[in-house]
């Protein structure tokens, strides 16, 4: 968990290497200021020591043959339980936040525009640079409520020469306008 999900500021969690197939990875991690990360690391190290002490030394350290010894052991266990519960609540909060981020990401992946982009490499028309260029041309060249398509194509060729219908799977500017569905014809 430390170094993978919880990391100090400026450090990214190490990527998982997948070499046998094409893949996309999404990693959620929490980055803390250096001092805060050191505090959290120390607390977790102390919890490990507490666990080891309870598992391996508790019976040797506590006198369970007397009532007073049992009461002392009970107080020790109660304090340990409080520390563990506090740490658990903190970890649980972080895990819930991680799950919330994962679900938000999955919701975005389910959007048709994103699926179309990921599967078919098609940028949604409302986000495409060619659509923005057509909008700019229509504002710059509008005669009344209309802009001649040929004039818009020439305007774009001067200002955005890399934006051509073929780059978007279209043969003509009219096809771009039709496919984009962003313009009145």
N, C-alpha and C positions, 0 to 999 in steps of 0.2 A: 504494500500500500504506500509506504513512504518511498518517494522517488518515482512511483508509477502513477498514483492518483493524487497524492499530496506532494507538491514539489516547492522548492524555494523560488522566489521571484527571479525571473531571468533564465530559469532552467525549464526546458520542456521535458515532458515524459518521453522516455525512449520509445521509438516506434517498434512495432512488432514487424519482423521481417517475414514476408511471404514471397517465396521465390518460385513456386511451382505453377502459379496462375496469375492472370491479370486481376487486380483487386483495387478496391477503394477502401481506405481506412478512415475512421472517425474516432478520435480519442478525446475524452473529456477528462480534464484534470484541474485541480485547484492549485493556484500559485499563491503563496503567502510571502509577506515581507520576511526577510532573512531572520529577524529576531523572533517573529511569530512562528516561523517554521522550526527554529531551534527549540522554542518552548514546547511546541507540539511533539517534536521528536523526543525531547526529554521526557515528556509525560508518557509517551508510548513505551519508551525504554523502561521507565519506572513501573509501568503496568506489567511488562514482561518479567521484570525482577520480582514484582509482587506475586505473579502467577507461579514463577519458579519456586519462590519461598513457600507459598501455600502448598504446592504439590510435593516438594522435596524436604522441607524443613519444619512444617507446621507441627507435626506430631512430636518432633524432637524439642521444639521451642516451648510448647505449651504443656503445662502439668494438668492433664485431664483426669487425674486420680483424686483431685480435691474439688470441692464446690468452688472455692475462690479461683482455682486454676481454670475451671470450666467457665466461670463468669469472665475471666480475663480473655480466654479463648473466644468467647462469644463476642466480646467487645472488639477484638482483633478482626474477627470475621465480619462483623457489622460495618466497621470502618472500611474494610476491603470491599465489601459489597457496595458501599456508597461511592467509593472511588471508581469502581467498575461501572456502576450505573451511570455516573456522570460522564465517563468516557464513552460508554455505549450510546448515550443520548446524543453526544456530539458527533460520533461516527454515523449514527442513524440519520441525523440531519444532513450530513454531507452526502450520504448515499441517496437520500430522497432528492436532494438537489441534482445529483448526477442523473438519477432516473428521470427527473423532470426535464433536464436538458436533452437526454436521449429521446424522450417522447416528443419533445418539440421538434427535434431534428427529424424524427420519423414522420411526423405530421407534414413537414416541409417536403420530404421525399415522396410523399403520396400525392402531391399536387401534380395535376396533369402536365402543366408546362415544364416542370422539372423532369418528370419521367420522360417526356418527349425529347428533352434536351439530352438526358443521360443515355437513352436508348438509341435515338436517331441523330444525335448531335445537332438538333435544331433549336436555335435560340428562339424563345417566344417573340413573336413579332413586335409586341409592345416594348420589348427591351432591345430589339435589334438596332444597330447603328444605322442601317439603311432606312429604317422607319423614322428615326430621328432626323436624318438628312432630308427625307421627303417632307417632313413637317417644317423644317427650316426653309426649304425651298418654297413650300406653299405660302409661308408667311412673307418671304422676301419677294415673291413673284405674283402674288394673288392679284387678279383682275376681277374685282367684285368678290364673289364667293368662290371663284374657280381659279385653278392654276393649270395651264396647259402642261400635259405630261412631258412632251418633248422639251419644253423650256425647263421644267424641273430636272429632267435627266441631264441636260447640258449644264445647269447650275451645279448639280452634284458632281458631275465629271470634273469641273474646275476646282471645286473645294474639297471633295472627298473622292479622289480618283480610284481609290481602292474599293469603294462601294459600288458593286456592279450586280445586276440581277443573278448572274451565274453563280456568285458566291452564296446565294440563298436558294439554289435549286430552281431558279426561274429562268425563262428564256427572254422575257421582255419586262420593261418597266410596268406595263399595264398588268402583267401577271403578278408582279411584286405587290402592286396596289391592291389587286383583288385578293391575293393570298393573305396579305397583312390584315385585311378586314378593319383597318384603322381609318379608312378614308371613304368619303362619299364619292361615288362615281356618277 
